[in-house]
Amino acid sequence: MLYRNSVIESLQLLENVRNQVFTQIVNIAANGEMKEVLDVFEEGDYYTFDIDQFEDSTDVNIQKLLHLCKNIEGIYDSLLNVNAVGDEELIP
């Protein structure tokens, strides 16, 4: 059971890291090429970004982080499938 627990912890970590990387993509875009777009939002406004919204970015930093984010997602999905981990097992 310890082995499976370690795999599940690894999946949870990958999910956390992916979310942090995606947050940085949004932050870089918000202070760079999307600044004018995001300036129309007021404090307290809520908007959900999707990774696809950054596909056409010309910012090399965003593109590299986007590539990393997608690699993490691919590894996560692969580990999830190889180990037949269910959603209920990923809830801490």
N, C-alpha and C positions, 0 to 999 in steps of 0.2 A: 504493500500500500504506500510505502514511502516514495517509491519511484514515481507512481502516478501523481502523488501530491506535488512532487517536484516539477513534473511536467505541467500540471495545472498552475502552479505558482509562476512558471516561466511564461505561460500564456497570459496570465494576468499582468505580468510585468510588461510583456510586449504590447498589450493593449494600452497600458498606461503610457509607455514611451511613445507609441504612435500618436496618442492624443496630445502629448506634450509637443511633439514635432509639428503636428497640425496646427496647434495653437501658435507656434512660432511662425508658421507660414502666414497665418492670418495677421499676426502682429507686424511682420515685415511688410506685407501688402498694405496694411492700414497706414503705415508710416512712409510708404513709397508710392508705387504706381496706382494704388487704389485710394490714396488719401482724399482726393476730391470727392469721390463717390461716397466714402464713409463719413465725410464731414457733414453730410446732410442729416445723419442720425444724431439724435440728442441723447444725453446721458439717461440711462434707464431703458432706452430702446433695446429691443431684442431681435436678433436676426441669426438664423442658423446657416452657416456656410457649409458648402459641399466641396469635396476635394476637386471635383470636375471644374469648379469655377476658376481654378488657378492653372488649368492646363495650358492656356494661351499666354501665360505670363512671360514677359521678356526679361524678367529679373533672374539672373543666373543663380542667385541664392535661393529663391523660391523654387526654381526648377530642380536644384540639387536636393533640397529638402523634400520636395514632392516625390522625387525618385526614391529617396530613403523611406518615406512614408509608405509608398506602394510596395517596396521590398519587405518592409515589416509586415504589412497586410498579407503578402503572399506567404511568408514564413509562418505567420500566425494561422492562416487557413490550412496550410499543409500540416502543421503540428496538430491542429484540431482534428483533421480528418484521419491522419495516421494513427492517432491515439483514441479515436472515437469518443472525444470528450463532448458531453452534452452541455447545453446552456446552463442547466441547473447546477452543474459542477463548478462553473466559473464564478458563481455568486459567492463573494467572500463571507 
